[in-house]
Amino acid sequence: MKPLEEYITVGTKRMRCGYTTGTCAAAATRAAAELLVRGQLVCAVTVSTPAGIDVIVEIEEHDQGEGWAQCAVRKDSGDDPDVTNGALVYARVERAREPGIVIDGGVGVGRVTREGLDQPVGAAAINSTPRKMIAEQAQAALDAAGQSGGLVVTVSIPAGVELAAKTFNPRLGIEGGISVLGTSGIVRPMSEDALISSIELELRTLRARGVQDVLIVPGNYGRDFACGQLQLNMDDAVSCSNYFGATLDAACVLGFSRLLIVGHIGKMAKVAGGIMNTHSRVADCRVEVLAAHAALVGAPQPVIAEVMSAATTDAALDALIACGKKEQTMQSVMESLAGKLNHRVAGALQVEAIVFSNVHGVLGTTPGAEELAASFT
């Protein structure tokens, strides 16, 4: 059977879409329900996704017994590097005594242990849209057979126990497995929306715990420096990747009081230049920003030219150190950075930053950064 033939363009590449764990669970549910209520084994199921795309999903495994049936489908994430790609998603469908469709999670599907997530504490981590899709497919099987009554659907992803360690779930308070996700039913490769949604979810979870101050690190460099060199407590830290603007916006909407960014000069120079998505595909003005601020503080023209042609920000800093202009340049950069950050949050919260280099250590701080950092020790 051919894979989903739905494509999007990411950068200069044409990339194939896949379907979510929610779509997989819905397809497995329909096949298992057909097997239970009609005794009919189907080789594939068509699922209409919320994105408006019909997906044909092949059934890989089936089993049945007295009062129950189970089917499995294999997750296809297309060209997206999803950790769940290739995992088998099972749905076991049983008769229920009461009308309606009851949905629960089995092996490899996590349980919610903290407030602030899509499902209440104690529930299986099967989000609202997948639950709706699963219920619709179970009910459709009953309707097609002309039967009434209720069904119990249990979704299991055996590989999810191991895969959960590669997801945000342990940090979010989802224990024992992965989540069954998907608002559109379709996986769009390298989706910025999905990454930003993950950041927003982490922030929302912290606010639900009553956290007022949040530590933001762009990635591993920031996390390692904040933890190792600054010895900050990382319990309330969120990785924002390249999405500074979206992270600041979400923090404002969610009502945080204070936000501290610990970031490498390579990314923070871009933010000082007003770039709120620092992915190299979007913008790269690192050395241009450093050169402009070096010029502002009176660096000699040959040094400015050397900074402009530097291959890395550390090489640019070396040139500034050699002429004695690093401190003044970084002070100017930090003033610009503070202005850009405060303009973005528009007074909704206090935002501070610590900028570092792995070679040169702390390069600069905004006025209230050190005081705020002390609250994370």
C-alpha distance (Angstrom), angle and dihedral (degrees) to the residues before:
residue distance angle dihedral
M1 . . .
K2 3.80 . .
P3 3.81 119.1 .
L4 3.79 121.1 -115.8
E5 3.80 108.1 -63.8
E6 3.79 99.0 -149.9
Y7 3.80 119.1 121.3
I8 3.78 140.0 -174.2
T9 3.80 131.1 -171.8
V10 3.81 115.5 -116.2
G11 3.79 111.0 -175.5
T12 3.78 103.3 -46.2
K13 3.80 95.9 -25.4
R14 3.79 131.0 95.6
M15 3.80 105.9 -138.5
R16 3.79 130.5 -170.6
C17 3.78 119.8 -123.6
G18 3.78 123.2 -134.9
Y19 3.78 135.2 -167.1
T20 3.78 131.3 -95.9
T21 3.78 131.3 -111.7
G22 3.79 85.5 -107.3
T23 3.79 91.4 59.1
C24 3.80 89.6 46.8
A25 3.80 91.4 51.6
A26 3.81 91.4 48.2
A27 3.81 92.1 50.1
A28 3.80 93.0 46.9
T29 3.81 88.9 48.4
R30 3.79 93.1 52.9
A31 3.81 92.6 49.1
A32 3.81 93.1 46.9
A33 3.80 92.0 46.1
E34 3.81 91.4 50.5
L35 3.79 89.3 50.5
L36 3.80 91.8 49.3
V37 3.80 102.7 42.5
R38 3.80 100.4 32.3
G39 3.78 102.7 21.7
Q40 3.79 87.5 -125.8
L41 3.80 121.6 138.6
V42 3.80 112.6 -152.0
C43 3.79 124.6 -163.6
A44 3.80 94.9 -150.6
V45 3.80 140.5 11.3
T46 3.79 130.4 -149.4
V47 3.80 114.0 -139.0
S48 3.80 122.4 -168.6
T49 3.80 105.4 -142.7
P50 3.82 126.9 -151.1
A51 3.81 86.6 -112.1
G52 3.80 88.1 67.7
I53 3.79 93.0 -111.7
D54 3.80 120.3 125.1
V55 3.79 111.3 -137.9
I56 3.81 123.6 -160.5
V57 3.79 108.2 -149.5
E58 3.79 122.6 -168.7
I59 3.82 119.4 -134.6
E60 3.81 111.0 -129.6
E61 3.80 104.6 177.9
H62 3.79 137.3 20.9
D63 3.77 138.9 177.6
Q64 3.79 136.6 166.2
G65 3.75 144.4 -175.4
E66 3.78 141.2 166.3
G67 3.81 106.4 -32.0
W68 3.78 97.0 -10.2
A69 3.79 144.1 73.8
Q70 3.79 132.7 -173.0
C71 3.80 134.1 -161.6
A72 3.78 134.8 176.3
V73 3.79 136.0 -154.3
R74 3.78 129.7 -169.7
K75 3.79 119.8 -116.6
D76 3.79 113.6 -116.6
S77 3.80 113.0 -167.0
G78 3.77 94.7 176.9
D79 3.80 111.1 -145.2
D80 3.79 93.3 -22.0
P81 3.84 114.6 112.5
D82 3.80 92.0 -127.3
V83 3.82 114.8 163.3
T84 3.81 89.7 -139.5
N85 3.80 94.1 58.3
G86 3.80 109.9 129.1
A87 3.81 95.1 13.0
L88 3.80 117.9 135.9
V89 3.80 114.9 -118.5
Y90 3.81 114.7 -157.8
A91 3.78 130.6 -162.6
R92 3.80 120.6 -167.3
V93 3.80 113.6 -165.0
E94 3.81 123.0 -163.1
R95 3.77 135.2 175.0
A96 3.79 115.3 -97.9
R97 3.77 128.5 -149.8
E98 3.80 93.1 -136.8
P99 3.82 128.1 53.8
G100 3.77 118.5 -100.4
I101 3.79 137.8 54.3
V102 3.80 118.4 -75.4
I103 3.81 116.5 -163.8
D104 3.80 126.4 -163.7
G105 3.78 140.1 157.9
G106 3.77 128.5 -112.1
V107 3.81 134.3 -176.6
G108 3.79 113.4 -10.9
V109 3.80 96.3 12.8
G110 3.79 110.3 109.9
R111 3.78 128.8 -124.6
V112 3.79 122.8 -131.0
T113 3.82 112.7 -118.1
R114 3.83 101.4 167.3
E115 3.78 136.2 56.8
G116 3.79 120.7 -112.2
L117 3.79 100.5 55.0
D118 3.79 129.3 111.1
Q119 3.81 92.4 -95.0
P120 3.83 129.6 43.7
V121 3.79 123.5 -100.3
G122 3.79 110.8 -76.4
A123 3.80 95.5 25.1
A124 3.77 125.1 115.3
A125 3.80 111.8 -95.5
I126 3.79 93.3 -109.7
N127 3.78 106.5 131.6
S128 3.79 126.5 -133.5
T129 3.81 99.4 -99.1
P130 3.82 94.7 48.9
R131 3.81 89.3 46.6
K132 3.79 89.8 54.3
M133 3.82 91.6 47.8
I134 3.82 92.2 48.3
A135 3.80 92.6 48.1
E136 3.81 91.6 48.4
Q137 3.79 92.6 52.2
A138 3.80 93.4 46.7
Q139 3.81 91.7 49.2
A140 3.81 91.3 45.5
A141 3.80 89.8 57.3
L142 3.81 90.8 52.2
D143 3.79 91.8 46.9
A144 3.80 93.0 48.5
A145 3.79 89.6 53.1
G146 3.81 92.0 46.8
Q147 3.78 90.7 -120.4
S148 3.79 133.5 134.9
G149 3.79 132.0 -161.2
G150 3.78 129.9 79.2
L151 3.76 139.2 -67.1
V152 3.80 134.3 -151.9
V153 3.81 114.6 -144.1
T154 3.80 120.4 -164.4
V155 3.80 116.4 -170.8
S156 3.80 118.0 -156.3
I157 3.80 132.4 -179.6
P158 3.82 106.3 -176.9
A159 3.81 93.3 -169.4
G160 3.80 88.7 53.9
V161 3.80 93.1 83.6
E162 3.80 90.1 66.0
L163 3.80 97.0 32.2
A164 3.81 93.1 55.6
A165 3.81 90.0 76.0
K166 3.81 88.4 64.4
T167 3.80 93.8 54.1
F168 3.81 137.0 66.9
N169 3.81 90.4 -103.6
P170 3.83 99.8 101.7
R171 3.82 89.8 51.8
L172 3.78 91.7 47.5
G173 3.79 95.2 51.6
I174 3.80 97.5 -105.5
E175 3.78 106.8 136.7
G176 3.78 135.0 -167.7
G177 3.78 100.7 22.7
I178 3.78 149.0 -13.4
S179 3.78 131.1 -53.1
V180 3.79 126.7 -104.0
L181 3.78 100.3 -128.7
G182 3.77 144.9 166.6
T183 3.79 132.2 117.3
S184 3.80 94.2 -166.8
G185 3.81 101.2 28.6
I186 3.80 88.8 -126.0
V187 3.82 128.2 95.5
R188 3.79 110.9 -139.4
P189 3.81 110.4 -160.7
M190 3.79 117.0 -107.1
S191 3.77 89.5 -6.2
E192 3.80 112.5 -169.1
D193 3.79 88.1 -160.0
A194 3.80 90.4 60.6
L195 3.80 92.8 49.5
I196 3.78 92.8 47.5
S197 3.81 90.2 47.4
S198 3.81 89.1 54.7
I199 3.81 90.7 52.3
E200 3.80 91.5 48.0
L201 3.79 90.4 48.8
E202 3.81 91.9 54.0
L203 3.78 90.8 48.8
R204 3.80 92.2 47.3
T205 3.80 90.5 50.7
L206 3.80 91.5 52.8
R207 3.81 92.0 49.8
A208 3.80 90.7 49.4
R209 3.82 86.6 57.9
G210 3.79 89.7 54.0
V211 3.82 96.6 -105.4
Q212 3.82 112.1 159.6
D213 3.81 101.5 176.4
V214 3.80 121.1 53.1
L215 3.80 132.0 -168.5
I216 3.81 115.1 -143.0
V217 3.80 123.2 -161.1
P218 3.81 122.1 177.2
G219 3.80 94.9 -142.7
N220 3.79 146.3 -48.4
Y221 3.81 95.1 -37.8
G222 3.78 91.3 55.4
R223 3.79 93.4 42.6
D224 3.80 93.4 49.3
F225 3.81 93.3 46.8
A226 3.80 93.9 45.6
C227 3.79 92.1 49.0
G228 3.82 100.8 35.3
Q229 3.80 106.8 31.7
L230 3.80 101.1 25.4
Q231 3.82 94.3 31.7
L232 3.78 92.5 -140.5
N233 3.78 122.5 167.2
M234 3.81 106.9 -107.3
D235 3.82 97.6 -163.5
D236 3.80 91.8 103.8
A237 3.82 96.7 36.1
V238 3.80 124.1 123.4
S239 3.80 126.4 -167.0
C240 3.80 111.1 -133.6
S241 3.82 97.9 -176.5
N242 3.82 105.6 -162.2
Y243 3.80 96.0 -29.0
F244 3.80 104.4 98.7
G245 3.79 95.5 145.2
A246 3.80 95.3 49.1
T247 3.82 90.4 45.8
L248 3.79 92.9 51.1
D249 3.79 91.0 46.7
A250 3.81 92.2 51.1
A251 3.81 92.3 47.1
C252 3.79 89.7 53.6
V253 3.79 94.2 48.2
L254 3.80 92.4 47.4
G255 3.80 92.5 52.2
F256 3.79 104.7 -115.9
S257 3.81 114.3 168.2
R258 3.80 101.9 -149.9
L259 3.81 135.5 14.7
L260 3.80 128.1 -167.5
I261 3.80 121.4 -165.0
V262 3.80 119.4 -160.1
G263 3.78 106.3 -170.0
H264 3.79 143.5 160.9
I265 3.80 117.0 -107.8
G266 3.80 89.4 -117.6
K267 3.79 91.2 68.9
M268 3.79 100.2 25.9
A269 3.80 92.7 56.2
K270 3.79 87.3 61.0
V271 3.81 91.2 50.2
A272 3.82 88.8 49.7
G273 3.79 85.3 57.1
G274 3.80 91.4 53.7
I275 3.81 96.8 -99.3
M276 3.81 108.0 140.6
N277 3.81 96.5 177.4
T278 3.79 104.4 53.2
H279 3.80 99.2 -173.1
S280 3.80 109.4 132.7
R281 3.80 88.8 -126.8
V282 3.81 88.9 62.6
A283 3.80 102.2 40.3
D284 3.79 143.2 -23.3
C285 3.79 114.9 -168.4
R286 3.80 100.2 140.0
V287 3.78 101.1 123.8
E288 3.82 92.1 32.6
V289 3.81 89.6 59.1
L290 3.80 92.3 46.8
A291 3.80 91.4 47.1
A292 3.82 92.0 49.7
H293 3.79 92.5 51.5
A294 3.80 91.4 44.1
A295 3.79 87.9 55.3
L296 3.81 90.6 48.9
V297 3.81 91.5 57.1
G298 3.80 94.0 46.3
A299 3.78 105.2 -98.4
P300 3.83 112.3 168.7
Q301 3.78 116.4 -96.0
P302 3.85 94.2 -113.9
V303 3.81 89.3 55.0
I304 3.79 91.7 48.9
A305 3.80 88.6 51.7
E306 3.82 90.1 49.1
V307 3.81 90.9 51.1
M308 3.80 91.0 48.5
S309 3.79 91.6 53.0
A310 3.81 96.0 43.0
A311 3.80 115.5 124.7
T312 3.82 93.2 -146.1
T313 3.77 138.0 21.5
D314 3.82 89.4 -114.9
A315 3.80 89.7 57.5
A316 3.81 88.9 49.1
L317 3.80 89.8 50.8
D318 3.80 90.7 50.0
A319 3.81 89.0 57.7
L320 3.79 90.9 49.9
I321 3.79 92.0 47.9
A322 3.79 90.9 51.4
C323 3.81 91.4 57.1
G324 3.80 95.3 39.5
K325 3.80 95.5 -113.7
K326 3.84 103.0 109.8
E327 3.81 97.2 98.8
Q328 3.79 94.8 46.4
T329 3.80 92.3 44.9
M330 3.79 92.8 49.8
Q331 3.79 91.4 47.3
S332 3.79 88.5 55.6
V333 3.82 91.4 46.0
M334 3.81 91.3 50.4
E335 3.81 91.6 50.8
S336 3.79 89.4 53.2
L337 3.80 91.8 44.7
A338 3.80 92.2 51.6
G339 3.79 89.7 49.8
K340 3.80 93.7 50.9
L341 3.80 93.5 46.8
N342 3.79 94.0 47.1
H343 3.78 91.6 46.7
R344 3.80 89.6 54.9
V345 3.82 95.8 50.9
A346 3.83 92.3 40.4
G347 3.79 93.6 -151.8
A348 3.81 95.5 -52.0
L349 3.81 91.5 121.6
Q350 3.80 142.2 -6.6
V351 3.80 111.3 -92.0
E352 3.81 124.2 -170.2
A353 3.79 135.4 171.7
I354 3.78 141.7 -154.5
V355 3.80 114.2 -160.5
F356 3.79 121.4 -161.3
S357 3.77 145.6 168.2
N358 3.79 123.5 -144.2
V359 3.81 87.6 -133.0
H360 3.81 101.2 40.5
G361 3.81 102.6 28.3
V362 3.81 121.6 -142.8
L363 3.79 109.1 10.4
G364 3.77 101.4 177.6
T365 3.79 147.2 -19.5
T366 3.78 134.1 -152.2
P367 3.83 115.4 -117.5
G368 3.81 98.6 -90.3
A369 3.80 99.3 30.5
E370 3.79 99.3 101.0
E371 3.80 93.1 49.5
L372 3.79 91.2 48.1
A373 3.80 91.9 46.1
A374 3.80 89.1 57.1
S375 3.80 88.9 65.1
F376 3.81 89.6 62.2
T377 3.81 96.1 54.5
